[in-house]
Amino acid sequence: MGYGTQKKANLTGSVSNVTSEKLNQGVNQSVGHALQGQASGVTVIQNSGEPGSGVEIRIRGAGSINDNSPLYVVDGIIGEIGSLNPADIESMTVLKDAASAAIYGSRGANGVVIVTTKKGKRNQKTSVSFNTTQGIQMAWKMPTSLDAAQRNLIHKEALTNDGTPTSESIWDYYNDPQNAITRTDWFKEVLQTAYISNTNFSIQGGGAASNYSFSLGYLDNNGIVLGTNYKKYNVRFNSQHEIAKNLTFGENVSIAVSDTKSAEIRGSYDGLLSSALFNMRNTPVWADEANMIYGTPTGDFPNPVASLNARDRRGKGTTIGGNIYLEYKFLENFTAKTDVAYSSSSTKNKFFQSIAIGGGRGLESRNSLNENFSSSSTKIWNNTLNFDKKFGQHHVAALGGMSMESGIYEGLSAGTAYDFSNESAALRYYNNAGSFPNHPSGSADDYALQSYFGRVSYEFSNKYLFAANIRADGSSKFPRDKRWGYFPSVSGGWRISKEDFFKDLSTGISDLKFRASWGQLGNDKIPNYQYYSTISTVDSPTLNGNSFTAVAQDRYSNPNIKWEVTTQTDFGIDVSFYNDKLLITADYYDKRTTDILVQVPLVASLGVGAAPFQNAGEVSNKGFEFGITYRNSNDQFKYGITGNIATVSNKLTSFGISGSNQIYAADYKNVNVGRIAEGQSLGHFYVLNALGIFQTQAEVDNYKNAAGEKIQPYAVAGDVKFEDRNHDGVIGANDRFNAGNSFPSLTASLTFNGEYKGFDVSMLWVGSQGNEIFNGLKLGGTFMNGTNYNNRTDILDRWTPTSPSTTVPRVTIKDLNGNKTYSTLYLEDGSFARMKYLTFGYTFDKKITGEKISKLRAYFTLQNLITLTKYTGFDPEVGAEGGFSNNMFGVDKGTYPTAKAFLFGVNFNF
């Protein structure tokens, strides 16, 4: 729990604990990836399977239109977990309800994840641990595209359906046998079986008055797409020393360095994998390989191989953090602690695009270089005083403390330079550019937070439990008269199994506890200084064509903004049977966030780009969580099974702004497909409703409005039938509706662990249900997008008079009916179940290893081997894109898929 510890049996809040054994199965490139499926109510969605990519973590839904990520606390210090090495973690504790998280006040509205790293122990002999995992990974599935002959067949049919063309030369193209030859499998050209390696080394020990821990970690994750790679290096050291009686000094120091090479995969409909799918396969990779001339694609997509070779996108990051603390125990029941922490991080991103002759779409004209840099640092000073005393049947604990935090961010974009005469990697610097037209730009930001907090907990007779928290936070993100927020909570529990009357009634129940909690939390995750208007420089063209630098207002202020407040009520039950062989935990929660800081887009005529934030909206999240564990041992066989399931119902109950009730949250090819709207879930799809496919011309003719006119006058048999939802007699943008949620309403996981005579097996399945995915690959895949593109093989199931389809329309290039208009035909069930890992291991007997080696274990892991889903895209895990889209998942623009992996590893301790 926050700023302290407590026995699980006496907890009155909703808390999940995850041990290091569960976190370190397979290879996880981040702590967030390792957390998936380990705690009920915690949803982890990968933004991408690309090496170095992050995850989206939501605890009990989304409570705000703004940032919904939880607060992370590492060894008592608020920070981030992206640079952490999962192998360094001893345990993770997830605080889900307001009573547990209220001690963190303004930071706890989205839940809190507390990370405790591994440490040595007093009087522990020095132990050395070495663990290495090596393996290969590959794509688990890829959509298939038409070969050249199939593509020509489909396009000839489309031209016939359209009654065109009249030019014989077009027919000559399709009738030429050379154009029906499949020359390239683009996926084979850009995908690979990739090598992955993860190695960790640690030393721990301690004496009578001190202990220490030192670790090194190295991850080399080569992506399944050629040229993608993520390397991470970790160093961590901590120690504790009793420098005087009851006075302890300690420190934690960590360094993480990352190096990422990425490809243009996601965020653009013409990304690398989309290009591999939709480029015609009669186009060769090379037109003239000796002279480095690529086979030119016919559509807007670049040659995928040219894109890989020409675009060099690299990112490097360094994170350094640490803290020192003093802890003093006095008067038997008091403990005082002061803790000073500092962390800094820096990133450098460099993108160089070479000229690729014949590569298409922007690769042939000019080479270019773009670089940007950023750095941030945080300082934190915590002071706490704890009191803990038992007397008779009473146990009282109290905490008081204060915290001061400040941070600064600086960023620089050096702009884009062009026309490098030499593209050699050693010369890709700005001084070698031929032209540098873009102005560099920079930004800086800082913040400060001051806090006071307290907690009291009381336990009577080991069965009646009570706790109360209060925290006051003052944030520089708000004006002076709105700066402070106050966040209380109360909780209670009753261990009814400790009652005398229950002991006579219970049959097999080891422990039974009812608990309830209520509390309020805050959220200040908005940009700084929104209560100020700002100005910026702009280039202002004049009548004679010259450009001059001018100053203009770029943001309106709102001096009345204040904290978002989340009020949460939780009811739970914990029960164990048969001496804790069977454990069951269940919770119901009701979480409501009020005064949500909303930024409604302004009309362009105001001349100001950024709208002011204002407290207006209200969001509701309700749900159930259920976890069950059964564990047993029989002779030499030991096993355990754990299942978790959680539901969430999310709704924007009030937008709170007069004259506005929605914000568009996501787009595909610059057309909105998702929104946030009053009365609906955050981040739902907003498209037309497709009622199916017109099977006959009579059906088209009979689909009329009240005036007797055809609702879809340009439709013919085989076209898509759209619903006229507003009954105005025509199909248009106002017929769009809430077509489904982008966030799952149910998540589940199943874990199994077993041991027998040195052999061990562990398995984890994760899954979700209740969300839709907008499959953008259907544009050009199932729906034709012009003559210059290939299609997915799904289009072979198109509607024809002799083989009428109910899901795939007839092929047409003119598309007078607008079949490819975004509708429910683009939406697919995003539910999935994935075997995240299956590990088989064997620990060698000491008769083989000898006394110096305390443990030697070899293991084999299958990672992401099986995925069960109806989704036809690259991968059913499709995360968010940023901005308002933080609340809009599932818009698939060609997502880098999760790889399946085959891993072998060895672990030994001595």
N, C-alpha and C positions, 0 to 999 in steps of 0.2 A: 504494500500500500504506500501512498505518497508520504515521504519524509519519515518512514518507519516501517516496522514489520508487525504482523499479527498472525496468530494461528488461524488456519483455514476454518476450524470448527467455530471460531468466535467472530467470523466476518459477518457483517450485517448488510453489505453491499453486494453487487453483482460483479464478480471478479473471475477471470480465467487465467490459469497459469500454464505455461508451456516450458518444458524442460529442454536442455541442450540435446538430449538424445533424439527428441522429435524434430528438432530444428536442423540437424546435421545428417539427414538422409539424402543420398544422391549429391548432386552439385547444385547449389543455389548461389547465383551471382550476387544476391543481396539478402538482407534480413527480411525485407518485405516479401520476397518470393518464398522464403522458408516458412513464413507465417501462414501461408494459404492452407486452409482446411484444418488448422490446429485449434481454433477457438470458435465456439458458436456465437453468432451475431457479428462476426468479423468477416467482411467480404473483401477478398483480394482479387483484383482483376488486372491481368497483364495489359499494359498499353501496347506491347509488341513483344514478339519473340526475338527481336534483334539483340545481339550482345550489347550489354551496357544500358539497355532500356529499363525504365522503372515500372512501378506498379501503382495502381490506385487502391487505397485502403479506406474502407468505410466501416464504421462501427455503428450499428443500429441505424442504418440509412443515412440520408442526407438532410441535415437540418437547416441548411442555408443555401442561398443562391450563390454565395461566395465560396471561399475555400472550405472544404469539408474534411480535410485531412486531419487525423488525430494529432495529439501532442505526444512527442517522444521525449523520454527522460532516460538518460544513460548514466548509470552509477550516481543517481541523485541530481544530475545536471541536465537542464533542458537543452536539447540539441536536435540533431538529425541522425538518421540511421543508414542513409544511403551509402556511406563510406565504411560502415562497420563490416567486419569479417564475421560471418555466422559462426565460425569455429571458436571465436572468442567469447561467445555468450554462454553464461551459466543457466539463465532462465529469462523468460519474458512474462510479465504480468500485464493483463489487459483490464483496465478499469472501465466498465461499461455504463454504470448508472451514475446519477448525479451525486449520490452520497459518497461514492468512492472517489470520484474525480473532483469534487468541490474544493478540495484543498489546493487545487491548481486554478481555481477561479476562472479567470477570463480565458484561459487556454484550454479548459477541459470540456467545452461544449460538444466536441466531436469525439470524445473518448480520449483515454490516455494509455499509452504503451510504455511500460517501465521495463528497461533492459538492465540486467545485472550481468556484468562480465565476470569471467573466471578469475579467481584469486587463489593465492597460496594459503596455507593454514599454519597456525602456530605448531611448532614441534613436528613439522612434517619433513621427512627425508626428501632430499632433492629427487624429483621425478622428471623424466624427459619423455615427451610424447611426440611421435612422428606419424603423420597420416598423409597418404597420397592417393589420389584417385585419377585414373587415366581412362580415356574412352573416346568413342566416336559418336557423332550425332548426325541425324539426317531428317529431312522433311517427313512428317507423318502422313501427309496427304497433299495432293495438289490437284486443282481442277484441270480438266483436259480441254484442249482447244481443237478445232477442226483441222484435219490435215488439208493439204492444198486441193485435193480432188473434192473433198466434202465441201470446202469453202466455195469453190467454183459452182458446185451444184446448188447450194443454198442461194448464192447471189444471182445466178441465172433465174432461179425460181422467183426471187424478189423482183427482178426486172420484168419478168413476165407478168407477175401480179400487178405491177404498176403500169403496165402497158407501154413500157419504154425499154430500150432506147430505139431510136430510128437509125442511129449510126451503125453501120456494119462493122466498123473497127472495134466497137465494144464487144460485139459478139465474137469477133475474131480472137480477142484476148481470151475469152472463156473457152473457146474451142481449140486453142493452141495447146497441144499436149505438154509443151514445156512449162506452161503455167499451172499445170496440174501436178507437177512433181513436188513432193515434200522434201525440201532441202535442209530444213532446220527444225530441231526440237529446242525451242528457246529456253525451256526450263532446264534442259540438260546443259545448256550453255552457261547458265548463271547460277545453278545450284551445285553443291558439292557435298560429299561425305566429309564432315569436318572433325578435327581433333579438338578435344577438350581436356584440360589438365587443371587439377586443384591440389595444392600441397600446403600443409600446415605443420608447424613445428612449435613446441612450447616447452618451457621449463618452469617448474613450480617448486616451492619449498618454504621452509620457515624454521626459525629457532624459538627459543623461549620467549623472546620479546619482539619478534618481527616475523614477517612473512613477505613473499614476493611472487610475482608471476611475470614471465616474459614470453612473447609469442611473435611468430612471423607467419605471414600468409601470402600465397601467390596463386592467382587465378589467371589462366589463359584460355579464353573462350572464343574459339573460332566459329563464326556463324555459318549456317548452311547456305547462305548467299555468298558467293565469291567476293573476297575483298572486305568482308565485315569481320571485325575482331574487337574484343574487349579484354584488356589486361588490367589487373588490379594488384597492388602490392600493399600489404598491411604490416605495421609494426605496432605493438602495444606493450606497455610496461606499467606495472603498478606495484606498490609495496606499502606496508604499514609497519610502524615502529613505535613501541611504547618507550618514549624518551624520558618519562618520569612516571612515578606511581599514578595510575589512573589518567595519564595524559598520553594521547596517541596522536602521532603525526602520520599522514599518508599522502600519496599522490597517485594520479593516473595520467599517463601520457600516451597519445596515439598519433600515428601518422598513416595516412592513406594516399596513395598515388594511383591515378587511373589514366589509361591511354585507350582511346576509342577510335576505331575507324568504322565509319558507317556509310551506308548507301542511301540513295534517294528512294525510300521505300514507301513511306506512309505520309498522309497529309496532302497528297496530290494524286488525283485520279490517273495521272499518267506516270506513276511511279514505276520502279523497276519491275516488280512482279506483275503489275497490270500490263506493262509493255510486253512482257514475256507471254502473257496470255492472249493479247489482242493483235500482236504483229502477225502478219501473214507468213505462213510457213514455207511458201515458195521463194521467199526472200533469203538469200544466203547471208551468213554472218559477214563475209568479206566479199566485196566485188573485186578487189585486187589486194590481197594480203601483203604481197611483197612491197607495195607502195603505201600500205596502211590506209586503204580506201575501203570503207565499210559498205555493206549492202544497204542501200537506202530504203527505209520504210516508206510506205505510201500514205500513211495516216499521220495523225498528230503525235503518235507515240514515237519516242526515240528508239533507235536500234539498242536493245538491252545490253549487248556486249559493249557497244560504243559508250553507253551511259556508265557502265562499270569502269571501263578503262579511262574515260576522260574526266570523271568526277572524283576528286580526291578530297574527302571530307573527314577531318580529324579533330578530335577534342582531347585536351589534356587537363587534368584537374589534380589539385593537391589540397588535402585537408589536414590541418594540424590542430590538435586539441589537447587540453589537459586541465587538471585542477589540483590544488593542494588544500589540505584541510587539517584542522586541529580539533580533537574531541577530548573533552574533560569530564570525568565522572566525579561527582562530589555529593556530600551529604547523603550517601547511600542510594537515594532515589532520583537524583537529578543527573542529566547529561546535557552538556552544552557543546555545540559544534559550530564552527565557522568554516566556510568553504568558499574559495575563490577559484573561478574557472575562466579560461580564455580559449577561444577557438577562432581559427581563421581558415578561409578557403579561397582558392583562386582557380579560375578556369581560363583556358585559351582555346578558341575554336578557329580553325583555318579551313577555308574551302577554296580549292583551286580547280578551275575547269579548263581543260585543254581543248584544243581544236580537234574535232573528230570528223574528218572528211567523209561525207556520206552518212553521218550518224543521225541526221534529222533533228528536229525540234530544238533549235537553239544551240546545237553542239558544233555547228559548222562555221559560225560567223567570227567570233572573237574568243580568245582565251581571257580569263579573268581571275582575280584573287580578291577574296574578302576575308578579313580577320576581325574578331572581336575578343575583348578581354573583360573579365569581371573579377572582383574580389570583395569579400565580406569578412567581417569580424564581429565577434560577440564577447562581451564581458558580463559575468554574473557573480554576484556576491550574495551568498545565503548565510543566514544566521538562525539557528534553532535552539530551543531549550525544551527538553523532554522531562516529564515527571512520570514515574511508574512506581506504584506501591500496591501491595496486597496486604490486607488486614482482615482476618477472619474469613468470611465468605465473600468479601468485597475485593474487587480489583479495579483500581482507578488509574487511568493514564491520561496525560494531558500534553499538548504540544503548543508552543507559541513560536512564531518566527517572523522574519522579515527577509525580503529579497529585493535586490536592485539589479537591473539588467539594462544594458545599452548595446546597440549594434549599429553598424554602418555598412553601406553597400556602395560600391563604385563600379561603373561600367563604361566601357569605351568601345565604340564601333569605328574601326579605321576606314570604313567605306570600301568601295569596290574600285580596283585598278584594272586596266585593260592593256591588251596589246603587248604581251611579253614576246620578245624576239626569240628567246630560248626558253623552252618549257621544262628544262632539266630541274629535278627536285631541288638541287642545291642552289638554284637561282630564283626560286619562287618567293621573292621578297619585293616589297614595294619600290625599292630603288631601281629595280630592273624593269619596271612597267613603262610602257610607251605613253600611256595617258592615265590620268587620275582625276576624273571629273567629279566624283562624288565627294561631298564634304564629310569629314569625320564628325562624329557626334558622341557626346558623352552624357552621363547622368550620375547623380549621387543621391543617396537617401540615408537617413538615419532615424532611429527611434529610441525611446527609453520607456521603461516600465518599472514602477515601484510598487511593492506589495507587502501587505501584512496579513498573517493568517494564523489560525488557531484551530485546535481540535481537542475535544474531550470525549473519552470513551469510558463506559462503566459496565462492569460485569458483576452480577450477583449470583452466587451459588452455582456458577458455571452453566447457568441456563437462561438467565434474563440478561439481554444484551442491549446496549444503547450507545449511540455515537452521534455527535454533532460537530459540524465544521463551519467555519466562516472564513472568508477571504475578501480582502479589499484590494483592488487593483487600480492604479492610476496610470493611464496610457497616454503617451504623447500623440497618439493617432486621433485624439478627440480634443475639442476646444477646452479651455481651462474650466469652465463652469459645468462641463459634461465629462470631465476626465475620469472621475472615480466611479467604479462600479462595485457593488457589494453582493457577494454570492454565498448564501447560506445553504445548509443541508442538515437533515436529521434522518436517522435510521434506527431500526430496532429489530431484535430477533428473539425468538423463543425456542430454546432447545427442549421441546416437549418430551423428548425421549429421556430427559433427566428427571422428569417428575416421577414421584413414587407411584402414582396411580397408573402411569403409562407402562412402567416396568411389569406390572401384572397383566397388561393388555397386549403388549407387543409380542409378536411371534416372528423372530428372525430379524427384527429391525435393530440395527446397531446404533443408529443416530438419526434423529429427525428434527429438522429445524425449519421454522417458518421465519421469513424476514420481509421487511417492507422498508422502503426508503422514499424520501422526497428531497428535491434540491433544485437549486438554480445555478446555472453556469453562464459564462459570457463568451463572446466571440468578437475579436477585433481584427480578423484577418481580411483587412482591406488595405489599399495603398495608404501611405502616410500623408498627413497634412491635407486631408480632403476638405477641411474647413477653411482653406485658403483658395482664392482664385490665383491662377498662374498665367504667365505669359511666356511666349517663346518666339524665337526668330523664325521668319519665313522668307522664302524667296518670292518677291512680288514683281511680276512682269509689268512693264509699262507699255504704252501705245507704240513706241518705236521699237519694241522687241527686246530692249535691254532688261536685265534682271537686277533688282536691287534688294538688299536685305532689309526687311522691315520687322516690326514687333507687333504681335497680335495676341489677344487673349485666347488661351487654348483650353481653359477649364473654368467652369462656374464653381463657386464655393457654396457650402452649406454650413453655417456656424452652429447649427442645432443638432448635428448628428451625435448619436450616443451609442452605447453598447447594444449589440444583439443579446437577447436573454433567452436561454433555453431552460425550460422548467420540465423536470422529468420525475415521474412516479414509477416505482418498480415494486412488484410483488414476486417473491420467490420462495422456493422450497428446496431444501437439500435433504436427501435421505440415503442412508446406506443400510445394506442388509448383510447378514451372515459374516460379521466381523470384517466389514468393508470389502467383501468380495464383489458386491453389486452396489454401484453408486449411481444415483439419479439426481440431476439438477434441472429445475424448470423455472422459467421466469416469464412474466408478462410485463411489458413496459409501455408507457404512454409518454412520448417526448414531444413537446411543443416549443417551437422557437418563435418569439415575437420580436417586433421592432427590427425585422431583417433589413439590412442595409441594401437597398435596391438602387441600381443605376439604370434608369430608363433611357434608351437611345434618344438623342435629340434630332429634330428635323434639321436638315442641312442649311436651311435659310437663316438659322440663328448664327451661323458662322463660327460656332464653337464645337470642337470635336468631342470633348469629354463632358458627359453630363455629371452633375453633382450626385453624390450618394445621399439617400434619405431613408430614414427609418419608416418602413411602411408595411412590409409583408409579414405573413405568418405561415409557418410550415408545420405540419403534423407528421409524426412517425409513430406507428404502433406496431407491436409484434410480439411473437412468442419465441422463446428459445428453449431447447430441450437437449440435454446431454445424458448419455448413459454409458457406463463402463462396467464390464465384467472381467474380473481377473481371478486366476486360480492357479494352483500348482499341484501336481500329482507325481510323486516320486521325483524323477529328474525332468519332468515336462512342466514348463511354466508358460503361461500364455495370458494375453489380455486383448479384449476387443472394446473399442470406443466408437460410439456413433454420436454425431452432432447434427442438429437440424435447427434452422432459424427462419422465421418469416418476418417480413416488414411490409407495411402498407404506408405509402408515402403520398402526401398531398400538399399542394400549395393552397391552403384554405382561404387566404386573402392576399391579393396583390397590394391592396392598400393605397393605390394611387388613382386619383380621379381621372377618368378618361383613358386609362391604360390598363390592360389586363393580360398582356402577354409580352414575352421577349423571345425572339427567335434564337435558338441555341445551337444549331448545327446546319451545315449545308453540304451539298454534293454538287460539284461543278457550278458553284455560285447560286444554286437554287435551294431555298430553305426546305429542310426535311424534318426538322425537330424544333420544339419550342418549349418554353416554360410558361404556363398559363394558369390563371386562377381556377380553382376547383379541380385541377388535374395533378397528376404526379409530376415531380420535377423531371424534366428531360424525357418527354414522350414524343413519339413520331407523329408528324402532322402532314398527312398525304391524302390523296383521293382514295376512296373505297372502290376497289375493283370487284364487280359482282360476278366476274367470270369472262367467258369468251362467247361472243355472239355465234351461235351454231348455224343459223340460217339467215337469209336475207329478210325473211318474214319477221324474224325476231327483231331485227334492226328497225324495220318499218313500223312495227307495233310499239316500239319504245318511244312514247310521245309525252309531251307536256299537256297542261290543262287546255291549251289553245289548239291542240291537235297537231302540233308540229313535232317533227322528229327531234329528240333531245340530242342525238349524235348524228347530224345530217351527213357527215362524210364517212361514216362507218359502213363497212360491208361485212359479210359473214367471215368470221375468223379474227375480227378486231376485238379489242378489249371493251367490255361494257362497264362504264363508270356509274356510280350512284349520284343522282341529283339530290344531295342531302338537304339543300336549302329550298328546294322545290321552286326555283325560279325559271325552270325550263331549259337551262343551258348548263354545260359542265364548265366550271371555272375554279379559281383559287378559293372562293368562298365555300366550296363543297368539301374542302379538306376537313379532317376531323382527327381526334385522338385515336390513333390506330394501334397503340400498344406502348408499353413501357420499355425503356432502354436499360433499366436497372432490374436485376432479378428480384422477384418477390420471395424466393425461397432459396436457401443455400444449405448444403449438406456435406458431410464427410464421414468416412468410415475408415478406422485404423485397426490393424491387427498386428500383434507382436507375439512371437513364440520362441522358446528356447528348449533345446533337448540335447544333452550330452555334448556340449560344445557347439552344436549347430544352432543357428538363429535365423529367423525369417521375420521381416516386417513389410507392411504394405499400407499404402494410403490411397484412398479414392476420394476425389473432390468433385463437386458438381453444383449446378444451379438450375433454376427453373423459373419461368414466368416473365422472361424478357424476350424482346424481339431484336433482330439485327437487320439494319438496312443494308442489303447486299448490293453495293454499288457496282459490283462486277456484272450484274445482270444488264446494265446499260452497255450494249455491245456484246454481251454474253448471250442472254436470252432474247433481248430486244435489239434489233439491228440499229447501228449508229452510223450508217453510211457505207459506201462501196469500198472504202480504203481500210477497212478493219476486218480482223478475223472475229470469230465467235466461239463461245464455248460449245461443247458437244450437246449441251442441253437443248440447243436450238433444233437438233434433229427430231425432237419430239413436238415440233410445231404443229399448228392446226393446218390441215389440208382437207379438201372436200371428201377425200376417201379415208382420211384418218383424223377425225376431228379431236382436237385437244381441248381440255378445259382449263389449262394453266399456261400454255405457251401460245401466243397469238400467231397468226399467219406472218410470213416474212414479207416485209415491205421496206423500201428505202424512202419513198416519199412520205410515208406515215401520215397521211392526211387526217387520220382519226386521233393522232397523238398517243399511240399505244405505249410509247416509251415515257410518257408523262409519269412522274413519280406517284406511285400508288401502292396499295397493299400487296401488289404482285412483287414488289421489291423486298417486302418484309418476310423474314423467315424466323422460325422458332429458334431462339438462341440457347435453348436448354442443352446441357451436356453433362456427361459423367466422364471423368478422366482418371486413369490410374497414374497418379503422380509418381509413385515409385513402388517397386517390388525388389527387396533386397534379400539375398541369401548370403549368410556369413558362417565362418567357422573359426572358433578360437582354439588355438593349439594348446595341448596339455603341457604343463610345466616340465614333464618328463622329457619333452622334445625341446622346449625353449631354454631350459636351465633356469637357475635362480636369479640371474642378473636381469633377465627379461621378464617383467611382471605380466605382460600381456602381448600376445601376437595373434592378430585376427586378419583374415583375408575375406574379402566379400565381393559379390557381383551384384550390380544394380541395373534394373531395367527402369528407365525414367521416361514418363509420358508415352509408354508403349501403346496403350489402348485409349482411344477417345471414342465415346459413343455420342453421336449427335446427328440431328437431321439437317444441320446447317451445311450448305453446299459451298461456302466460301473457303478461304484459306484456313481460317481458324475461328472457333466459336468464342474465343476470348478476345473481345475487341474493346479497348479502353476508351479513355476520353482524349480530347485534343487540346484542352486549355481554354481560357476565357470563360464565357458562359458555358462552353462545352464541358467544363468540369462536371456539370450535372447532366451531360448528354453522352452516354456511352453508345457503342454499337453502330457507328456509322463506318462501314467497312469500305475503305478506299484502296484496298490491296494490302491488308495488314501482313506484316512479316510473321509467318506462322511459328508456333512453338515447335521446337525440335524434339524428336524422340532420341533417346541416347542409350548406349550400351556401355556400362562403366565397370571397371575393375579397380579394386583398391586394397591397400594394406595399411594396417594400423598396428604400431607396437609402442609399448611403454617400457621404460627401464629406469 
